[in-house]
């Protein structure tokens, strides 16, 4: 089977918006570059940046619980450390290399989500720690890359009779050309994209974050329940480990070895 890479995305701040990429250099054993490298931890989360340990998503500000995050458009520049947040037509800039910049970003988030002052989160990073949902599974899974088959999303939409955006599933690599949902049966198989080799390691079980419209922030469709009702599972997409390094771009062929 062969497909085509349709889009590449990372999410520098856990829970905030995607950033499309023109190309990505993947490294064996490492995760998607600058993906979930920051996280807004709730008060009392227990996260220690000096000794970072994976924590469940409930310890962070995330879409599954805070749907209004979807209405913030963001962009992080890895070169400058600047995070831009577009809120209600106004752009705010924060230097995440400085403590005051992180505090100001947390204050804006607190105001936007109408948190009480004593519930203001703390913005953390702890390289090479990543705030991925599956980090709690294993250290290797913390660096897993997520793939979404656009043909699966299209088939799901056709079954429902209305459009479900692939953006709900917050994947790193969007591809097409494989039969709908065939990717779910590829655990332990190898995918090749140019020089890159990815080993599929796990299906992606979907959580309430997918209920949220990625543009409006409305919690409008219970996607996990709809998947279970029509397919007998709540999976959409897969996780894979990078086994061989290389550069990938939209338009590249994806091949099942």
Phi, psi and omega in degrees: 000146179220139178230192182225137175287125183254337181191150178234136185216143166231166186228083186305323180248122180307128178092343181263181195288162180284153170239118177289149184231145178279333178197160180217136172260114180263145182238136182304131178081356180248161182275186179293131186304129177056036178258123179052045179271350174236152176210137175273103181274139177287156177304137180077017182295329184087003180288132180240108183295341177279339178217068189292133176232144176299138178231153178295156184300338179296343180276358185233164173279114186219162181300326182304331182246330187238079187299331183295348174302329184296339182274359176262123174263130187229158174211128178247133178257108181299334182286321183258343184077014183269128173255124175256134177236122176265117183229115178052046175083357180244137181261130177247143181237140183223132176271103185283356174281348183243141180304320182293326177295320179292320179295320180293322177296319178295324178294319178297318179297319179300316180293318183295323183267003179058039174284147169295157186302325182282000177253014179298129180283172176242130180272118183244154162216154182202065183309133009266017180296142176236143183266051178278152180299323184272009176299334180287346180284312180189160176302323179295319181292336176303331182257013180291148177260137181259136181238139179238125175274110182297335178289330175292317179296320179295319179294321177298315178298318180296320178297319182283332183088011175207162188281130170249122183286136175300337181298338179299334188265357167051047181273159176277320183236118172262134178219165176219168176109346174263149180304145181307131176067004177294333180298335182292343181258016186257013179305132182076002176269162183252131172253138181241131175232100187060235178279345186282139171236132180240132175260120178290128186240340185195143168291157178256107177282132187268144184245179182300347177301330182285352176287343189268127174297124186290353179254309186273337185081004179284139175270090194249335181224129179278080187301313179302318179292322179294322176297316180296320183295323185262335186234353179080012177205168179247031184264139172212111181094174181220160171257147179219151175260140177282117180258334177221134188283163175161179181256137177234152181219156169303139183099342178293150176282142173246126187233137175273121179279000000 
